[in-house]
């Protein structure tokens, strides 16, 4: 394998790492935002908001790295995906802005009724952001029509059944992560209610993911060949079963972070299966990583940037979680 191929693989790994970190970190607080809107107690809603305020903006840094990395490292893929997914991308960014405004300014809303409206907007922003992200992933896996390096579709492929189903799966999965996060970070009634929600959402998410893997295999014979390999489905099944056991046992001990870490492990497993199904494609049905990659000099420049930014972002994230660790007690809104 040539140096260029190794550089392209490193570029793809940097991009995938950023995207995965965004899904894991911001997906968790998007899920908590969804559950916040479904919580009746104003004291519990404020407790949920307090768990999110110190960390949500750092989590979204990974989205910036992933988007900028796609443009610089794989410009041809960016040129195809952007016009194909204009509307879901715009809706996602608007939803993230709405969510950020609602979260940061909810304490300034006058009266309980106004706060309830703000919390409703926070939930809607979280739902829409999660749904559009799932739709984008589903449209990518389904395939984006293109010819000669140009998008050739009608702009509505993301409205087909498979991308919409992916959106639902991601929303439910995010809510599961959010429930696990709240089980870790809260106490008393909210703590135990989150545990019940996490158990139910775990069952629903796993069933939806299994259906999604089977459906994905039916989309393309290449997907089916890769996912049906015993070297893929057998270790994946064992790992899934092990993580589910750890998830269940996590509620019996005193380490309240265990269910969340097990749930995040299942998300990582799902992401790995998606990569296995797609590789070496970056935009199905036929655009490969190598064909979409930028020049070696551009890749080298960006990889040096990633080598600096990724550790800094990880340290910043970790330090933020450490500083604001511990249980959050419900307080009066």
C-alpha positions in Angstrom: 0.0 0.0 0.0 1.4 3.4 -1.0 2.0 6.3 1.3 -0.9 8.1 -0.3 -3.2 5.2 0.6 -2.0 5.2 4.2 -2.5 9.0 4.4 -6.0 8.6 3.0 -6.8 6.0 5.6 -5.5 8.2 8.4 -7.6 11.0 7.0 -10.7 8.8 7.1 -9.8 7.7 10.6 -9.5 11.3 11.8 -12.8 12.1 10.2 -14.6 9.0 11.6 -13.1 9.6 15.1 -14.5 13.2 15.2 -17.9 12.1 13.9 -18.1 9.2 16.4 -17.1 11.5 19.3 -19.8 13.9 18.4 -22.5 11.2 18.3 -21.4 9.8 21.6 -21.0 13.1 23.5 -23.6 15.4 22.0 -25.9 12.5 21.4 -26.0 12.0 25.2 -27.0 15.6 26.0 -29.4 15.7 23.1 -31.1 12.6 24.6 -31.2 14.3 28.0 -32.8 17.4 26.4 -35.5 15.2 24.9 -36.2 13.7 28.3 -36.2 17.1 29.9 -39.2 18.2 27.9 -41.0 15.0 29.0 -40.4 15.7 32.7 -43.3 17.2 34.6 -41.5 18.4 37.8 -39.9 21.8 37.4 -37.2 21.0 40.0 -36.2 17.9 38.0 -36.2 19.8 34.7 -33.8 22.3 36.3 -31.6 19.5 37.6 -31.4 18.0 34.1 -30.5 21.4 32.6 -27.8 21.8 35.2 -26.2 18.5 34.2 -26.0 19.8 30.6 -25.0 23.4 30.9 -21.2 22.9 31.6 -20.6 20.4 28.8 -23.0 20.8 25.8 -20.9 23.4 23.9 -17.6 21.4 24.2 -19.5 18.3 22.9 -20.5 20.2 19.8 -16.8 21.0 19.0 -16.5 17.6 17.5 -19.2 18.5 14.9 -17.1 21.4 13.8 -14.1 19.1 13.4 -16.0 16.6 11.5 -17.6 19.1 9.1 -14.4 21.0 8.5 -12.4 17.7 8.1 -14.8 16.5 5.4 -14.4 19.7 3.4 -10.6 19.7 3.6 -9.8 16.0 3.5 -12.5 14.7 1.1 -13.8 17.7 -0.9 -15.4 15.7 -3.6 -17.6 13.9 -1.0 -18.4 17.2 0.5 -19.4 18.6 -2.9 -21.8 15.7 -3.5 -23.3 15.5 0.0 -24.0 19.1 0.7 -26.5 19.8 -2.2 -28.0 16.4 -1.6 -28.7 17.1 2.1 -29.1 20.9 2.2 -32.5 20.9 4.0 -31.7 18.3 6.7 -28.3 20.1 7.3 -30.1 23.5 7.6 -32.7 22.0 9.9 -30.1 20.4 12.1 -28.1 23.7 12.5 -31.3 25.6 13.3 -32.4 23.0 15.8 -29.0 23.1 17.5 -29.2 26.9 17.7 -32.7 26.7 19.1 -31.6 24.2 21.7 -28.6 26.2 22.7 -30.6 29.4 23.2 -33.3 27.6 25.2 -30.7 25.9 27.4 -28.7 29.0 28.1 -31.5 31.4 28.6 -34.2 29.2 30.4 -33.2 30.7 33.8 -34.1 34.1 32.5 -37.7 33.1 31.4 -40.2 34.9 33.7 -42.5 32.5 35.5 -43.1 28.8 35.5 -45.2 28.8 32.4 -42.6 30.6 30.3 -39.9 28.2 31.5 -42.2 25.3 30.4 -42.4 26.8 27.0 -38.6 27.2 26.8 -38.2 23.6 27.9 -40.6 22.5 25.2 -38.4 24.3 22.7 -35.4 22.6 24.1 -37.0 19.3 23.6 -38.1 20.1 20.1 -34.6 21.3 19.2 -33.1 18.1 20.6 -35.6 15.9 18.8 -35.1 17.7 15.4 -31.3 17.7 15.7 -31.3 13.9 16.5 -33.8 13.1 13.7 -31.9 15.1 11.0 -28.6 13.5 12.0 -30.1 10.1 11.7 -31.7 11.0 8.3 -28.3 12.2 7.0 -26.6 9.0 8.1 -29.4 6.9 6.5 -29.2 8.8 3.3 -25.5 8.3 3.2 -25.8 4.5 3.7 -28.6 4.3 1.3 -26.5 6.0 -1.4 -26.5 9.4 -3.0 -26.9 9.6 -6.7 -23.9 11.3 -8.4 -22.1 11.4 -11.7 -18.8 12.9 -12.7 -18.2 14.3 -9.2 -21.6 16.1 -9.2 -24.8 15.4 -7.3 -27.4 14.1 -9.8 -30.5 13.5 -7.6 -33.6 15.5 -6.9 -32.8 16.6 -3.3 -35.5 14.4 -1.8 -33.6 11.1 -1.3 -33.4 11.7 2.4 -37.2 11.6 2.6 -37.3 7.9 1.7 -38.3 5.3 4.3 -34.8 4.0 5.2 -33.3 7.5 6.1 -36.4 8.3 8.1 -36.2 5.0 9.9 -32.5 5.8 10.7 -33.7 9.1 12.1 -36.1 7.4 14.5 -33.5 4.9 15.6 -31.0 7.7 16.4 -33.6 9.7 18.4 -34.5 6.6 20.4 -30.9 5.8 20.9 -30.1 9.3 22.0 -32.9 9.2 24.5 -31.4 6.0 25.9 -28.0 7.6 26.3 -29.7 10.6 28.0 -31.5 8.4 30.4 -28.2 6.6 31.3 -26.6 10.0 31.7 -29.3 11.2 34.1 -29.1 7.9 36.1 -25.4 8.7 36.6 -25.7 12.4 37.4 -28.9 12.7 39.4 -30.4 11.5 42.7 -33.6 10.4 44.3 -36.8 10.1 42.2 -35.2 11.4 39.0 -32.3 8.9 39.4 -34.6 5.9 39.7 -37.0 7.2 37.0 -34.1 7.5 34.7 -33.1 3.9 35.5 -36.5 2.7 34.5 -36.4 4.7 31.3 -33.0 3.5 30.4 -34.0 -0.2 30.7 -37.1 0.3 28.5 -35.2 2.4 25.9 -32.4 -0.2 25.9 -34.8 -2.9 24.7 -36.3 -0.7 22.1 -33.0 0.6 20.8 -31.5 -2.8 20.4 -34.5 -4.2 18.6 -34.4 -1.2 16.2 -30.7 -1.6 15.7 -31.0 -5.2 14.8 -33.7 -4.4 12.2 -31.5 -1.6 10.9 -28.5 -3.9 10.4 -30.7 -6.4 8.5 -32.3 -3.7 6.4 -28.8 -2.2 5.6 -27.7 -5.6 4.4 -30.7 -5.7 2.0 -29.8 -2.4 0.4 -26.7 -3.6 -1.4 -25.2 -7.0 -2.0 -21.8 -5.6 -0.9 -23.2 -4.6 2.4 -24.8 -8.1 2.8 -21.5 -9.8 1.9 -19.5 -7.9 4.5 -22.0 -8.0 7.3 -22.8 -11.7 6.8 -19.2 -12.7 7.2 -18.7 -14.8 10.4 -15.7 -12.7 11.1 -18.1 -9.7 11.5 -21.4 -11.0 12.8 -20.1 -13.5 15.3 -17.8 -11.2 17.4 -20.4 -8.4 17.0 -23.1 -10.6 18.5 -20.8 -11.7 21.4 -19.8 -8.1 22.1 -23.4 -6.9 21.9 -24.5 -9.6 24.4 -21.6 -8.8 26.7 -22.4 -5.1 26.7 -26.1 -5.7 27.4 -25.1 -7.9 30.4 -22.8 -5.2 31.7 -25.6 -2.7 31.2 -28.1 -4.7 33.2 -25.6 -5.4 36.0 -24.6 -1.8 36.1 -27.9 -0.9 37.9 -27.0 -3.3 40.8 -23.8 -1.7 41.8 -22.6 1.6 43.1 -20.9 2.7 39.9 -23.7 4.6 38.3 -21.7 5.4 35.2 -21.5 1.7 34.1 -24.9 1.7 32.2 -23.9 4.8 30.2 -20.5 3.4 29.3 -22.2 0.1 28.2 -24.7 2.0 26.1 -21.9 4.0 24.5 -20.1 0.8 23.7 -23.2 -0.4 21.8 -23.1 2.9 19.8 -19.4 2.3 19.0 -20.3 -1.2 17.9 -23.0 0.1 15.6 -20.7 2.7 14.1 -18.1 0.0 13.5 -20.6 -2.1 11.6 -21.6 0.9 9.5 -17.9 1.5 8.6 -17.4 -2.2 7.8 -20.5 -2.2 5.5 -19.4 1.0 3.6 -15.6 0.6 3.5 -13.9 1.7 1.2 -16.8 3.9 0.0 -17.3 7.4 1.4 -20.4 8.2 -0.7 -22.2 5.1 -1.9 -22.8 3.6 -4.4 -19.4 4.1 -6.0 -17.3 7.0 -4.6 -14.3 5.6 -2.7 -12.2 7.3 -0.1 -9.2 7.3 -2.5 -11.2 9.0 -5.3 -12.7 11.6 -3.0 -9.5 12.5 -1.2 -7.8 15.9 -1.4 -4.1 16.2 -2.5 -1.4 14.7 -0.3 -0.2 18.2 0.8 -3.7 19.1 1.9 -4.2 15.9 3.8 -0.8 16.2 5.5 -1.7 19.8 6.6 -5.0 18.8 8.0 -3.7 15.7 9.7 -1.1 17.9 11.5 -4.0 20.1 12.5 -6.0 17.1 13.8 -2.9 15.9 15.7 -3.0 19.2 17.6 -6.8 19.8 17.9 -8.0 16.3 18.8 -5.8 16.0 22.0 -6.6 19.5 23.0 -10.3 18.9 22.6 -10.1 15.6 24.4 -8.3 17.2 27.3 -10.8 20.1 27.4 -13.7 17.6 27.4 -12.2 15.4 30.0 -11.3 18.4 32.3 -14.8 19.8 31.9 -16.4 16.5 32.9 -14.0 16.2 35.9 -14.7 19.7 37.2 -18.4 19.4 36.9 -18.6 15.8 38.0 -20.8 14.6 40.9 -24.5 14.3 41.6 -26.9 17.1 40.8 -29.7 17.5 43.3 -33.1 18.9 42.2 -33.4 22.6 43.2 -36.2 25.1 42.9 -36.5 26.6 39.4 
